[in-house]
Amino acid sequence: MIDQLITNLRTAKAVETAAKNERLRIEAEIVKLFAAPVSGEGSHNDEEFVIKWEMTRSVDTDALQNGYDGLNANAQKAFRWKADVDLKQLRALQELDEVAYTQAAQYITSKPAKPSIKLKD
């Protein structure tokens, strides 16, 4: 039974990959028919579809942390800070420093993630 399920999963993944590649190819063909806005951002609205051009922005966090205090209040508002869990450090705290772990853990919510299956070739 598991052998058939794995075979079916491999087939489904191959079909999914092929469908995704074809979708991306078609989308690229459609996008080639329209000029992107000079600013790099904007949209084209048609009766049946919308093309949206966007810019991806990233922050050099280390440089920002070093220069943050030198920014005026309005410039500081251009950034949001998002805490992230360093799981390796958290697990070390759990074993080595129970007080620190308890302090940190009160700000962390844990919930099960979707199980993943990785096929081996």
MOPAC internal coordinates of N, CA, C and O (Angstrom, degrees):
PM7 1SCF
backbone

  N    0.0000 0     0.00 0     0.00 0    0    0    0
  C    1.4533 1     0.00 0     0.00 0    1    0    0
  C    1.5398 1   111.19 1     0.00 0    2    1    0
  O    1.2310 1   120.12 1   133.55 1    3    2    1
  N    1.3549 1   117.37 1   -46.45 1    3    2    1
  C    1.4617 1   119.43 1  -179.02 1    5    3    2
  C    1.5239 1   110.48 1   -65.28 1    6    5    3
  O    1.2310 1   120.31 1   145.66 1    7    6    5
  N    1.3462 1   117.01 1   -34.34 1    7    6    5
  C    1.4641 1   119.65 1   178.76 1    9    7    6
  C    1.5246 1   111.07 1   -60.94 1   10    9    7
  O    1.2310 1   120.52 1   137.19 1   11   10    9
  N    1.3324 1   116.62 1   -42.81 1   11   10    9
  C    1.4637 1   120.40 1   179.82 1   13   11   10
  C    1.5257 1   110.78 1   -67.49 1   14   13   11
  O    1.2310 1   120.11 1   140.68 1   15   14   13
  N    1.3441 1   117.40 1   -39.32 1   15   14   13
  C    1.4627 1   120.68 1   177.84 1   17   15   14
  C    1.5306 1   111.05 1   -62.77 1   18   17   15
  O    1.2310 1   120.04 1   138.43 1   19   18   17
  N    1.3264 1   117.53 1   -41.57 1   19   18   17
  C    1.4675 1   121.22 1   178.94 1   21   19   18
  C    1.5277 1   109.97 1   -65.87 1   22   21   19
  O    1.2310 1   120.13 1   138.31 1   23   22   21
  N    1.3249 1   117.36 1   -41.69 1   23   22   21
  C    1.4671 1   120.68 1   176.65 1   25   23   22
  C    1.5249 1   110.37 1   -60.69 1   26   25   23
  O    1.2310 1   120.69 1   135.18 1   27   26   25
  N    1.3271 1   116.29 1   -44.82 1   27   26   25
  C    1.4653 1   120.36 1   178.43 1   29   27   26
  C    1.5282 1   111.42 1   -63.38 1   30   29   27
  O    1.2310 1   120.40 1   141.41 1   31   30   29
  N    1.3257 1   116.84 1   -38.59 1   31   30   29
  C    1.4578 1   120.68 1   178.53 1   33   31   30
  C    1.5231 1   110.64 1   -65.03 1   34   33   31
  O    1.2310 1   119.97 1   135.85 1   35   34   33
  N    1.3274 1   117.65 1   -44.15 1   35   34   33
  C    1.4709 1   120.79 1   177.14 1   37   35   34
  C    1.5291 1   111.06 1   -59.22 1   38   37   35
  O    1.2310 1   120.59 1   136.59 1   39   38   37
  N    1.3178 1   116.48 1   -43.41 1   39   38   37
  C    1.4683 1   120.92 1   179.19 1   41   39   38
  C    1.5245 1   110.66 1   -63.86 1   42   41   39
  O    1.2310 1   120.51 1   134.09 1   43   42   41
  N    1.3190 1   116.64 1   -45.91 1   43   42   41
  C    1.4667 1   120.69 1  -179.75 1   45   43   42
  C    1.5196 1   111.04 1   -61.90 1   46   45   43
  O    1.2310 1   120.03 1   138.70 1   47   46   45
  N    1.3360 1   117.54 1   -41.30 1   47   46   45
  C    1.4593 1   120.86 1   179.30 1   49   47   46
  C    1.5284 1   110.95 1   -65.28 1   50   49   47
  O    1.2310 1   120.10 1   141.01 1   51   50   49
  N    1.3285 1   117.41 1   -38.99 1   51   50   49
  C    1.4644 1   120.91 1   178.10 1   53   51   50
  C    1.5274 1   110.69 1   -64.88 1   54   53   51
  O    1.2310 1   120.35 1   136.76 1   55   54   53
  N    1.3200 1   116.94 1   -43.24 1   55   54   53
  C    1.4722 1   121.13 1   177.89 1   57   55   54
  C    1.5244 1   109.97 1   -63.91 1   58   57   55
  O    1.2310 1   120.65 1   137.11 1   59   58   57
  N    1.3327 1   116.37 1   -42.89 1   59   58   57
  C    1.4653 1   121.51 1   179.01 1   61   59   58
  C    1.5279 1   111.09 1   -61.19 1   62   61   59
  O    1.2310 1   120.09 1   134.76 1   63   62   61
  N    1.3203 1   117.43 1   -45.24 1   63   62   61
  C    1.4639 1   121.43 1   179.22 1   65   63   62
  C    1.5247 1   111.10 1   -62.87 1   66   65   63
  O    1.2310 1   120.62 1   136.18 1   67   66   65
  N    1.3159 1   116.43 1   -43.82 1   67   66   65
  C    1.4672 1   120.37 1   179.45 1   69   67   66
  C    1.5297 1   110.43 1   -63.37 1   70   69   67
  O    1.2310 1   120.38 1   137.58 1   71   70   69
  N    1.3282 1   116.88 1   -42.42 1   71   70   69
  C    1.4706 1   120.62 1   179.81 1   73   71   70
  C    1.5275 1   110.74 1   -65.52 1   74   73   71
  O    1.2310 1   120.31 1   138.91 1   75   74   73
  N    1.3109 1   117.02 1   -41.09 1   75   74   73
  C    1.4617 1   120.08 1   178.80 1   77   75   74
  C    1.5249 1   110.77 1   -64.05 1   78   77   75
  O    1.2310 1   120.33 1   134.29 1   79   78   77
  N    1.3211 1   116.97 1   -45.71 1   79   78   77
  C    1.4620 1   120.34 1   179.13 1   81   79   78
  C    1.5272 1   111.64 1   -60.45 1   82   81   79
  O    1.2310 1   120.45 1   140.08 1   83   82   81
  N    1.3180 1   116.75 1   -39.92 1   83   82   81
  C    1.4658 1   120.25 1   178.51 1   85   83   82
  C    1.5217 1   110.97 1   -67.85 1   86   85   83
  O    1.2310 1   119.97 1   139.05 1   87   86   85
  N    1.3275 1   117.66 1   -40.95 1   87   86   85
  C    1.4665 1   120.88 1   176.81 1   89   87   86
  C    1.5189 1   110.73 1   -60.07 1   90   89   87
  O    1.2310 1   120.50 1   133.79 1   91   90   89
  N    1.3254 1   116.65 1   -46.21 1   91   90   89
  C    1.4646 1   120.20 1  -179.72 1   93   91   90
  C    1.5284 1   111.46 1   -63.56 1   94   93   91
  O    1.2310 1   120.14 1   141.71 1   95   94   93
  N    1.3353 1   117.33 1   -38.29 1   95   94   93
  C    1.4622 1   121.14 1   177.35 1   97   95   94
  C    1.5232 1   111.22 1   -62.44 1   98   97   95
  O    1.2310 1   120.35 1   134.94 1   99   98   97
  N    1.3148 1   116.94 1   -45.06 1   99   98   97
  C    1.4626 1   122.04 1  -179.84 1  101   99   98
  C    1.5273 1   110.22 1   -65.58 1  102  101   99
  O    1.2310 1   120.27 1   135.46 1  103  102  101
  N    1.3296 1   117.09 1   -44.54 1  103  102  101
  C    1.4675 1   120.28 1   178.11 1  105  103  102
  C    1.5221 1   111.10 1   -58.95 1  106  105  103
  O    1.2310 1   120.12 1   138.65 1  107  106  105
  N    1.3239 1   117.38 1   -41.35 1  107  106  105
  C    1.4666 1   120.97 1   178.88 1  109  107  106
  C    1.5223 1   111.00 1   -63.42 1  110  109  107
  O    1.2310 1   120.36 1   141.23 1  111  110  109
  N    1.3175 1   116.92 1   -38.77 1  111  110  109
  C    1.4771 1   120.81 1   177.57 1  113  111  110
  C    1.5262 1   111.02 1   -63.31 1  114  113  111
  O    1.2310 1   120.37 1   137.97 1  115  114  113
  N    1.3265 1   116.89 1   -42.03 1  115  114  113
  C    1.4639 1   121.06 1   178.84 1  117  115  114
  C    1.5248 1   110.08 1   -65.12 1  118  117  115
  O    1.2310 1   120.03 1   132.85 1  119  118  117
  N    1.3229 1   117.55 1   -47.15 1  119  118  117
  C    1.4674 1   121.57 1  -178.17 1  121  119  118
  C    1.5218 1   110.83 1   -60.44 1  122  121  119
  O    1.2310 1   120.06 1   144.09 1  123  122  121
  N    1.3502 1   117.49 1   -35.91 1  123  122  121
  C    1.4715 1   120.77 1   179.86 1  125  123  122
  C    1.5273 1   112.41 1   -61.84 1  126  125  123
  O    1.2310 1   120.31 1   158.67 1  127  126  125
  N    1.3129 1   117.01 1   -21.33 1  127  126  125
  C    1.4659 1   120.73 1  -178.45 1  129  127  126
  C    1.5290 1   113.28 1   -78.10 1  130  129  127
  O    1.2310 1   119.93 1   170.53 1  131  130  129
  N    1.3359 1   117.75 1    -9.47 1  131  130  129
  C    1.4577 1   121.56 1  -175.38 1  133  131  130
  C    1.5217 1   110.15 1  -128.12 1  134  133  131
  O    1.2310 1   121.13 1   -35.10 1  135  134  133
  N    1.3260 1   115.44 1   144.90 1  135  134  133
  C    1.4640 1   120.72 1   178.55 1  137  135  134
  C    1.5217 1   109.39 1   -82.65 1  138  137  135
  O    1.2310 1   121.05 1   -45.64 1  139  138  137
  N    1.3155 1   115.59 1   134.36 1  139  138  137
  C    1.4620 1   120.34 1   176.32 1  141  139  138
  C    1.5215 1   109.08 1   -70.84 1  142  141  139
  O    1.2310 1   119.53 1   -32.58 1  143  142  141
  N    1.3257 1   118.51 1   147.42 1  143  142  141
  C    1.4643 1   120.78 1   177.46 1  145  143  142
  C    1.5352 1   110.57 1   -59.75 1  146  145  143
  O    1.2310 1   120.76 1   -32.09 1  147  146  145
  N    1.3142 1   116.15 1   147.91 1  147  146  145
  C    1.4566 1   121.74 1  -179.49 1  149  147  146
  C    1.5300 1   110.92 1   -57.00 1  150  149  147
  O    1.2310 1   120.34 1   142.46 1  151  150  149
  N    1.3218 1   116.96 1   -37.54 1  151  150  149
  C    1.4647 1   121.46 1  -179.28 1  153  151  150
  C    1.5234 1   112.64 1   -72.07 1  154  153  151
  O    1.2310 1   120.62 1   165.97 1  155  154  153
  N    1.3328 1   116.43 1   -14.03 1  155  154  153
  C    1.4582 1   120.17 1  -176.37 1  157  155  154
  C    1.5137 1   113.14 1    88.48 1  158  157  155
  O    1.2310 1   120.59 1   171.68 1  159  158  157
  N    1.3281 1   116.48 1    -8.32 1  159  158  157
  C    1.4630 1   120.78 1  -179.68 1  161  159  158
  C    1.5239 1   109.67 1  -129.41 1  162  161  159
  O    1.2310 1   121.22 1   -38.57 1  163  162  161
  N    1.3147 1   115.28 1   141.43 1  163  162  161
  C    1.4549 1   120.32 1   178.39 1  165  163  162
  C    1.5139 1   109.63 1   154.64 1  166  165  163
  O    1.2310 1   120.68 1    10.27 1  167  166  165
  N    1.3184 1   116.31 1  -169.73 1  167  166  165
  C    1.4564 1   119.10 1  -179.41 1  169  167  166
  C    1.5177 1   110.52 1  -149.56 1  170  169  167
  O    1.2310 1   121.45 1   -20.59 1  171  170  169
  N    1.3079 1   114.84 1   159.41 1  171  170  169
  C    1.4603 1   123.39 1   172.61 1  173  171  170
  C    1.5253 1   105.91 1  -121.85 1  174  173  171
  O    1.2310 1   120.80 1   -58.66 1  175  174  173
  N    1.3170 1   116.08 1   121.34 1  175  174  173
  C    1.4657 1   120.86 1   179.83 1  177  175  174
  C    1.5115 1   109.42 1  -105.52 1  178  177  175
  O    1.2310 1   120.71 1   -52.13 1  179  178  177
  N    1.2977 1   116.24 1   127.87 1  179  178  177
  C    1.4479 1   123.33 1   177.66 1  181  179  178
  C    1.5212 1   106.51 1  -122.60 1  182  181  179
  O    1.2310 1   120.08 1    -8.48 1  183  182  181
  N    1.3114 1   117.45 1   171.52 1  183  182  181
  C    1.4655 1   119.57 1   179.06 1  185  183  182
  C    1.5267 1   111.81 1   -63.64 1  186  185  183
  O    1.2310 1   120.34 1   147.63 1  187  186  185
  N    1.3356 1   116.95 1   -32.37 1  187  186  185
  C    1.4564 1   119.70 1  -174.20 1  189  187  186
  C    1.5266 1   114.96 1  -110.89 1  190  189  187
  O    1.2310 1   119.85 1   171.02 1  191  190  189
  N    1.3221 1   117.90 1    -8.98 1  191  190  189
  C    1.4603 1   119.12 1  -177.59 1  193  191  190
  C    1.5232 1   111.10 1  -158.00 1  194  193  191
  O    1.2310 1   121.49 1   -15.02 1  195  194  193
  N    1.3122 1   114.75 1   164.98 1  195  194  193
  C    1.4610 1   122.48 1   174.78 1  197  195  194
  C    1.5216 1   107.16 1  -130.95 1  198  197  195
  O    1.2310 1   120.84 1   -47.13 1  199  198  197
  N    1.3147 1   116.00 1   132.87 1  199  198  197
  C    1.4627 1   120.52 1   170.95 1  201  199  198
  C    1.5178 1   105.93 1  -106.26 1  202  201  199
  O    1.2310 1   120.94 1   -49.17 1  203  202  201
  N    1.3191 1   115.82 1   130.83 1  203  202  201
  C    1.4556 1   120.16 1  -179.35 1  205  203  202
  C    1.5248 1   108.40 1  -122.64 1  206  205  203
  O    1.2310 1   120.97 1   -56.67 1  207  206  205
  N    1.3342 1   115.74 1   123.33 1  207  206  205
  C    1.4565 1   121.24 1   175.96 1  209  207  206
  C    1.5208 1   107.87 1  -101.25 1  210  209  207
  O    1.2310 1   120.72 1   -48.70 1  211  210  209
  N    1.3249 1   116.23 1   131.30 1  211  210  209
  C    1.4577 1   121.04 1  -179.20 1  213  211  210
  C    1.5167 1   109.64 1  -134.93 1  214  213  211
  O    1.2310 1   121.21 1   -18.30 1  215  214  213
  N    1.3169 1   115.29 1   161.70 1  215  214  213
  C    1.4599 1   121.88 1   175.44 1  217  215  214
  C    1.5276 1   107.41 1  -106.94 1  218  217  215
  O    1.2310 1   120.73 1   -39.51 1  219  218  217
  N    1.3044 1   116.21 1   140.49 1  219  218  217
  C    1.4533 1   121.64 1   173.75 1  221  219  218
  C    1.5181 1   107.34 1   -97.37 1  222  221  219
  O    1.2310 1   120.48 1   -49.64 1  223  222  221
  N    1.3041 1   116.68 1   130.36 1  223  222  221
  C    1.4600 1   121.03 1  -179.67 1  225  223  222
  C    1.5198 1   109.09 1  -120.71 1  226  225  223
  O    1.2310 1   121.30 1   -41.11 1  227  226  225
  N    1.3219 1   115.12 1   138.89 1  227  226  225
  C    1.4589 1   120.07 1   177.45 1  229  227  226
  C    1.5222 1   108.46 1  -131.43 1  230  229  227
  O    1.2310 1   121.02 1   -17.91 1  231  230  229
  N    1.3042 1   115.65 1   162.09 1  231  230  229
  C    1.4557 1   121.58 1  -176.50 1  233  231  230
  C    1.5211 1   109.22 1  -121.51 1  234  233  231
  O    1.2310 1   120.47 1   -43.72 1  235  234  233
  N    1.3119 1   116.71 1   136.28 1  235  234  233
  C    1.4603 1   121.81 1   170.90 1  237  235  234
  C    1.5277 1   105.42 1   -80.00 1  238  237  235
  O    1.2310 1   120.60 1   -87.97 1  239  238  237
  N    1.3205 1   116.46 1    92.03 1  239  238  237
  C    1.4609 1   122.11 1  -172.08 1  241  239  238
  C    1.5184 1   112.38 1   -58.85 1  242  241  239
  O    1.2310 1   120.25 1   137.24 1  243  242  241
  N    1.3219 1   117.13 1   -42.76 1  243  242  241
  C    1.4669 1   119.52 1  -179.62 1  245  243  242
  C    1.5242 1   111.30 1   -61.62 1  246  245  243
  O    1.2310 1   120.74 1   134.33 1  247  246  245
  N    1.3362 1   116.18 1   -45.67 1  247  246  245
  C    1.4647 1   119.47 1   179.34 1  249  247  246
  C    1.5251 1   110.86 1   -64.71 1  250  249  247
  O    1.2310 1   120.40 1   139.95 1  251  250  249
  N    1.3297 1   116.83 1   -40.05 1  251  250  249
  C    1.4634 1   120.01 1   179.14 1  253  251  250
  C    1.5244 1   110.96 1   -64.29 1  254  253  251
  O    1.2310 1   120.21 1   135.98 1  255  254  253
  N    1.3101 1   117.20 1   -44.02 1  255  254  253
  C    1.4669 1   119.36 1   178.98 1  257  255  254
  C    1.5278 1   110.82 1   -59.82 1  258  257  255
  O    1.2310 1   120.47 1   141.12 1  259  258  257
  N    1.3284 1   116.70 1   -38.88 1  259  258  257
  C    1.4652 1   120.17 1   179.74 1  261  259  258
  C    1.5244 1   112.43 1   -69.10 1  262  261  259
  O    1.2310 1   119.96 1   146.71 1  263  262  261
  N    1.3188 1   117.68 1   -33.29 1  263  262  261
  C    1.4572 1   120.34 1  -176.49 1  265  263  262
  C    1.5130 1   115.98 1  -105.26 1  266  265  263
  O    1.2310 1   120.34 1  -179.42 1  267  266  265
  N    1.3250 1   116.95 1     0.58 1  267  266  265
  C    1.4647 1   121.27 1  -172.72 1  269  267  266
  C    1.5269 1   113.21 1   -57.92 1  270  269  267
  O    1.2310 1   120.28 1   135.05 1  271  270  269
  N    1.3190 1   117.08 1   -44.95 1  271  270  269
  C    1.4721 1   120.04 1  -177.78 1  273  271  270
  C    1.5245 1   111.76 1   -64.10 1  274  273  271
  O    1.2310 1   119.99 1   158.28 1  275  274  273
  N    1.3186 1   117.63 1   -21.72 1  275  274  273
  C    1.4628 1   121.20 1   178.80 1  277  275  274
  C    1.5200 1   113.54 1   -83.69 1  278  277  275
  O    1.2310 1   119.96 1   171.76 1  279  278  277
  N    1.3194 1   117.68 1    -8.24 1  279  278  277
  C    1.4660 1   121.26 1   178.36 1  281  279  278
  C    1.5233 1   109.56 1   -83.20 1  282  281  279
  O    1.2310 1   121.01 1   -34.14 1  283  282  281
  N    1.3409 1   115.67 1   145.86 1  283  282  281
  C    1.4613 1   116.35 1   175.42 1  285  283  282
  C    1.5271 1   109.04 1   -75.24 1  286  285  283
  O    1.2310 1   120.36 1   -12.19 1  287  286  285
  N    1.3182 1   116.92 1   167.81 1  287  286  285
  C    1.4652 1   122.48 1  -173.32 1  289  287  286
  C    1.5256 1   112.26 1   -57.31 1  290  289  287
  O    1.2310 1   120.00 1   141.63 1  291  290  289
  N    1.3258 1   117.60 1   -38.37 1  291  290  289
  C    1.4665 1   120.02 1  -179.92 1  293  291  290
  C    1.5287 1   110.96 1   -67.43 1  294  293  291
  O    1.2310 1   119.88 1   139.84 1  295  294  293
  N    1.3187 1   117.83 1   -40.16 1  295  294  293
  C    1.4618 1   120.62 1   178.12 1  297  295  294
  C    1.5324 1   110.37 1   -66.64 1  298  297  295
  O    1.2310 1   120.00 1   142.61 1  299  298  297
  N    1.3172 1   117.60 1   -37.39 1  299  298  297
  C    1.4614 1   121.14 1   178.54 1  301  299  298
  C    1.5260 1   111.42 1   -61.66 1  302  301  299
  O    1.2310 1   120.55 1   148.57 1  303  302  301
  N    1.3331 1   116.56 1   -31.43 1  303  302  301
  C    1.4722 1   120.64 1  -179.23 1  305  303  302
  C    1.5271 1   112.50 1   -68.68 1  306  305  303
  O    1.2310 1   120.15 1   167.75 1  307  306  305
  N    1.3231 1   117.32 1   -12.25 1  307  306  305
  C    1.4637 1   120.34 1   179.21 1  309  307  306
  C    1.5295 1   111.80 1   -75.70 1  310  309  307
  O    1.2310 1   120.30 1   174.13 1  311  310  309
  N    1.3196 1   117.04 1    -5.87 1  311  310  309
  C    1.4601 1   121.14 1  -176.44 1  313  311  310
  C    1.5202 1   111.47 1  -122.83 1  314  313  311
  O    1.2310 1   121.31 1   -35.67 1  315  314  313
  N    1.3467 1   115.11 1   144.33 1  315  314  313
  C    1.4620 1   122.44 1   172.36 1  317  315  314
  C    1.5115 1   106.91 1  -115.78 1  318  317  315
  O    1.2310 1   121.31 1   -33.33 1  319  318  317
  N    1.2849 1   115.10 1   146.67 1  319  318  317
  C    1.4599 1   119.98 1   177.62 1  321  319  318
  C    1.5136 1   107.95 1  -110.49 1  322  321  319
  O    1.2310 1   120.72 1   -49.20 1  323  322  321
  N    1.3055 1   116.23 1   130.80 1  323  322  321
  C    1.4574 1   121.30 1   179.79 1  325  323  322
  C    1.5226 1   108.00 1  -123.13 1  326  325  323
  O    1.2310 1   121.30 1   -60.40 1  327  326  325
  N    1.3004 1   115.12 1   119.60 1  327  326  325
  C    1.4585 1   119.82 1   178.13 1  329  327  326
  C    1.5248 1   109.61 1   -72.31 1  330  329  327
  O    1.2310 1   120.88 1   -32.98 1  331  330  329
  N    1.3072 1   115.92 1   147.02 1  331  330  329
  C    1.4520 1   121.93 1   179.04 1  333  331  330
  C    1.5252 1   107.69 1  -136.01 1  334  333  331
  O    1.2310 1   120.41 1   -31.69 1  335  334  333
  N    1.3039 1   116.81 1   148.31 1  335  334  333
  C    1.4596 1   120.94 1  -178.64 1  337  335  334
  C    1.5269 1   109.37 1   -86.92 1  338  337  335
  O    1.2310 1   120.93 1   -52.06 1  339  338  337
  N    1.3273 1   115.83 1   127.94 1  339  338  337
  C    1.4581 1   122.11 1   170.85 1  341  339  338
  C    1.5312 1   105.07 1   -91.30 1  342  341  339
  O    1.2310 1   120.81 1   -85.09 1  343  342  341
  N    1.3226 1   116.05 1    94.91 1  343  342  341
  C    1.4633 1   121.41 1  -171.93 1  345  343  342
  C    1.5278 1   112.45 1   -60.65 1  346  345  343
  O    1.2310 1   120.18 1   141.90 1  347  346  345
  N    1.3164 1   117.26 1   -38.10 1  347  346  345
  C    1.4689 1   120.33 1   178.81 1  349  347  346
  C    1.5311 1   109.92 1   -61.43 1  350  349  347
  O    1.2310 1   120.68 1   134.15 1  351  350  349
  N    1.3291 1   116.30 1   -45.85 1  351  350  349
  C    1.4635 1   120.72 1   179.61 1  353  351  350
  C    1.5382 1   110.85 1   -66.50 1  354  353  351
  O    1.2310 1   120.71 1   139.05 1  355  354  353
  N    1.3336 1   116.25 1   -40.95 1  355  354  353
  C    1.4637 1   120.25 1   179.83 1  357  355  354
  C    1.5279 1   110.94 1   -61.43 1  358  357  355
  O    1.2310 1   120.52 1   136.30 1  359  358  357
  N    1.3218 1   116.61 1   -43.70 1  359  358  357
  C    1.4697 1   120.02 1   179.25 1  361  359  358
  C    1.5283 1   111.15 1   -65.98 1  362  361  359
  O    1.2310 1   120.72 1   143.33 1  363  362  361
  N    1.3333 1   116.23 1   -36.67 1  363  362  361
  C    1.4669 1   119.27 1   176.97 1  365  363  362
  C    1.5283 1   110.04 1   -64.74 1  366  365  363
  O    1.2310 1   120.53 1   137.81 1  367  366  365
  N    1.3373 1   116.59 1   -42.19 1  367  366  365
  C    1.4636 1   119.82 1   177.12 1  369  367  366
  C    1.5235 1   111.00 1   -58.99 1  370  369  367
  O    1.2310 1   120.79 1   137.46 1  371  370  369
  N    1.3017 1   116.09 1   -42.54 1  371  370  369
  C    1.4554 1   121.14 1  -177.63 1  373  371  370
  C    1.5341 1   110.74 1   -58.29 1  374  373  371
  O    1.2310 1   120.59 1   144.41 1  375  374  373
  N    1.3230 1   116.47 1   -35.59 1  375  374  373
  C    1.4582 1   120.00 1  -178.61 1  377  375  374
  C    1.5202 1   113.05 1   -88.82 1  378  377  375
  O    1.2310 1   120.10 1   147.35 1  379  378  377
  N    1.3519 1   117.42 1   -32.65 1  379  378  377
  C    1.4659 1   120.42 1  -170.12 1  381  379  378
  C    1.5214 1   115.55 1  -105.03 1  382  381  379
  O    1.2310 1   120.27 1   155.25 1  383  382  381
  N    1.3405 1   117.08 1   -24.75 1  383  382  381
  C    1.4718 1   119.41 1  -174.31 1  385  383  382
  C    1.5272 1   108.80 1  -146.61 1  386  385  383
  O    1.2310 1   121.00 1   -94.95 1  387  386  385
  N    1.3243 1   115.68 1    85.05 1  387  386  385
  C    1.4659 1   121.51 1  -174.53 1  389  387  386
  C    1.5281 1   112.32 1   -60.10 1  390  389  387
  O    1.2310 1   119.93 1   143.09 1  391  390  389
  N    1.3302 1   117.74 1   -36.91 1  391  390  389
  C    1.4655 1   121.14 1   179.94 1  393  391  390
  C    1.5278 1   110.06 1   -64.40 1  394  393  391
  O    1.2310 1   120.09 1   132.52 1  395  394  393
  N    1.3255 1   117.43 1   -47.48 1  395  394  393
  C    1.4657 1   121.14 1   179.21 1  397  395  394
  C    1.5276 1   110.74 1   -64.36 1  398  397  395
  O    1.2310 1   120.94 1   140.12 1  399  398  397
  N    1.3371 1   115.80 1   -39.88 1  399  398  397
  C    1.4611 1   119.20 1   178.09 1  401  399  398
  C    1.5267 1   110.97 1   -60.97 1  402  401  399
  O    1.2310 1   119.98 1   134.65 1  403  402  401
  N    1.3159 1   117.64 1   -45.35 1  403  402  401
  C    1.4644 1   122.00 1   179.65 1  405  403  402
  C    1.5202 1   110.77 1   -61.44 1  406  405  403
  O    1.2310 1   120.44 1   138.68 1  407  406  405
  N    1.3312 1   116.76 1   -41.32 1  407  406  405
  C    1.4633 1   120.31 1   178.34 1  409  407  406
  C    1.5287 1   110.49 1   -62.56 1  410  409  407
  O    1.2310 1   120.17 1   134.70 1  411  410  409
  N    1.3236 1   117.28 1   -45.30 1  411  410  409
  C    1.4648 1   121.18 1  -178.43 1  413  411  410
  C    1.5294 1   111.34 1   -70.12 1  414  413  411
  O    1.2310 1   120.49 1   138.55 1  415  414  413
  N    1.3325 1   116.67 1   -41.45 1  415  414  413
  C    1.4608 1   121.49 1  -173.78 1  417  415  414
  C    1.5259 1   113.36 1   -62.80 1  418  417  415
  O    1.2310 1   120.15 1   154.38 1  419  418  417
  N    1.3266 1   117.32 1   -25.62 1  419  418  417
  C    1.4675 1   118.40 1  -178.89 1  421  419  418
  C    1.5367 1   112.70 1   -65.95 1  422  421  419
  O    1.2310 1   120.19 1   164.49 1  423  422  421
  N    1.3335 1   117.24 1   -15.51 1  423  422  421
  C    1.4619 1   121.27 1  -179.80 1  425  423  422
  C    1.5274 1   112.65 1  -103.13 1  426  425  423
  O    1.2310 1   120.48 1  -175.00 1  427  426  425
  N    1.3212 1   116.70 1     5.00 1  427  426  425
  C    1.4605 1   121.22 1  -174.92 1  429  427  426
  C    1.5180 1   109.71 1  -115.65 1  430  429  427
  O    1.2310 1   120.86 1   -47.71 1  431  430  429
  N    1.3220 1   115.95 1   132.29 1  431  430  429
  C    1.4540 1   121.81 1   172.99 1  433  431  430
  C    1.5139 1   107.59 1  -108.66 1  434  433  431
  O    1.2310 1   120.38 1   -51.20 1  435  434  433
  N    1.3128 1   116.89 1   128.80 1  435  434  433
  C    1.4610 1   121.79 1   178.95 1  437  435  434
  C    1.5180 1   109.12 1  -112.07 1  438  437  435
  O    1.2310 1   120.92 1   -43.54 1  439  438  437
  N    1.3100 1   115.85 1   136.46 1  439  438  437
  C    1.4633 1   120.55 1   175.92 1  441  439  438
  C    1.5287 1   107.94 1  -147.45 1  442  441  439
  O    1.2310 1   120.29 1   -28.11 1  443  442  441
  N    1.3223 1   117.04 1   151.89 1  443  442  441
  C    1.4646 1   119.91 1  -177.75 1  445  443  442
  C    1.5215 1   111.45 1   -62.99 1  446  445  443
  O    1.2310 1   121.03 1   -42.45 1  447  446  445
  N    1.3178 1   115.64 1   137.55 1  447  446  445
  C    1.4644 1   121.81 1   173.63 1  449  447  446
  C    1.5259 1   108.06 1   -90.33 1  450  449  447
  O    1.2310 1   121.07 1   -13.71 1  451  450  449
  N    1.3255 1   115.56 1   166.29 1  451  450  449
  C    1.4526 1   119.99 1   176.74 1  453  451  450
  C    1.5265 1   108.56 1   -66.01 1  454  453  451
  O    1.2310 1   119.95 1   -50.19 1  455  454  453
  N    1.3314 1   117.69 1   129.81 1  455  454  453
  C    1.4601 1   118.92 1   177.24 1  457  455  454
  C    1.5216 1   110.43 1   -61.25 1  458  457  455
  O    1.2310 1   120.72 1   -34.88 1  459  458  457
  N    1.3099 1   116.23 1   145.12 1  459  458  457
  C    1.4714 1   119.56 1   179.57 1  461  459  458
  C    1.5172 1   109.24 1  -115.16 1  462  461  459
  O    1.2310 1   121.61 1   -29.51 1  463  462  461
  N    1.3026 1   114.52 1   150.49 1  463  462  461
  C    1.4675 1   121.37 1   176.51 1  465  463  462
  C    1.5235 1   106.39 1  -124.71 1  466  465  463
  O    1.2310 1   120.69 1   -53.82 1  467  466  465
  N    1.3078 1   116.28 1   126.18 1  467  466  465
  C    1.4650 1   121.07 1   177.51 1  469  467  466
  C    1.5202 1   107.84 1  -114.63 1  470  469  467
  O    1.2310 1   121.23 1   -57.99 1  471  470  469
  N    1.3173 1   115.25 1   122.01 1  471  470  469
  C    1.4514 1   119.59 1   178.84 1  473  471  470
  C    1.5258 1   109.41 1   -79.39 1  474  473  471
  O    1.2310 1   120.69 1   -42.42 1  475  474  473
  N    1.3110 1   116.29 1   137.58 1  475  474  473
  C    1.4626 1   121.61 1   176.55 1  477  475  474
  C    1.5194 1   108.95 1   -97.84 1  478  477  475
  O    1.2310 1   121.18 1   -44.36 1  479  478  477
  N    1.3094 1   115.34 1   135.64 1  479  478  477
  C    1.4732 1   118.47 1   179.57 1  481  479  478
  C    1.4945 1   111.90 1   -87.70 1  482  481  479
  O    1.2310 1   120.10 1   180.00 1  483  482  481

